[in-house]
């Protein structure tokens, strides 16, 4: 299993120093006060990366735990919740809202582009009686990126709390939680952070905490109740036994990001994403999206006579390359190139593009140019200027 080249949009490759950090002898996280300090320090380092002074917590569970926990902690029976739907995961928030008794109202747009804030404002002018809104930063099945810097302040203008799934964007895309007025920001360890799967990152604003505290009914359940974390540090007591080895690995992955510099990490993602998209188009393939491209994943349409599943099967069999198609109706239409985290590096993407190129030619695709040559040309052209 460990001799495959995995280039999916998460889980991503984990650096050796992160794997070794998970192997270090551990203490008892329930009673050793040093671990409490270690945990808090890790949370604060994450807060620096995502630009927030809000409380940050690390939960024991893959990123979906955070999505459900946010909805469980905010939703009471009959609450109207706005689901911003321009992707499979964006619409998927509705399951959690309904599960906890909320009334879902959709703001649905095309899955081929990001949400236009003018369209959203026109909608909100007519109907804005919502307790909170859910939206996805990068919706991984199609790779669309929504502009939180415009959407979240707009929602807050109407007094609507914001719950943001940034699992596939956090660290690979700029995220300014406080400036952009994100009430609950959710991330996962296994995407651009490049730590092993199994941990959720959540930041919670004072407004979100107030809404949870002012509930008329208790949260249904314990594990998905975000209020159980509120006083962990003052009490030096965790709600449950923490997965200490996983958190030690996450801490090392965060150190890797801080040592490189978050601006450099973001630049690296943007440069590789831009060059990949330009190369794909010039090569003769179509991108699924019309606009709103994420720097963490590129989604490419595969001709019907080849088939996306046939291509990924061929890549696995002949090159040991694990590449993903997508979900639902896209499962045999597109492939997803996951240039995020440790995978967003030249030495990682070059062989992947070579394998894709060779496999497509063998399966009948005709192109005079080599995909990797096009990538190299455009990579040298791209000059990234951070906002």
URRATA-V903574 format. One record per helix or strand of 2 or more residues. SS is the DSSP state (h for helix, s for strand). FROM is the first residue (numbers start at 0). TO is the last residue. If there is no record, write none. Layout:
# URRATA-V903574
SS_FROM_TO, SS_FROM_TO
This chain:
# URRATA-V903574
s_4_5, h_15_21, h_32_48, s_54_59, h_63_73, s_79_84, h_87_98, s_102_107, h_116_125, s_131_135, s_137_138, s_143_144, h_147_156, s_160_164, s_183_187, s_198_203, h_205_212, h_225_228, h_231_234, h_243_259, h_261_282, s_285_286, s_297_300, h_307_318, s_320_321, h_327_329, s_333_336, h_340_342, h_345_361, h_370_380
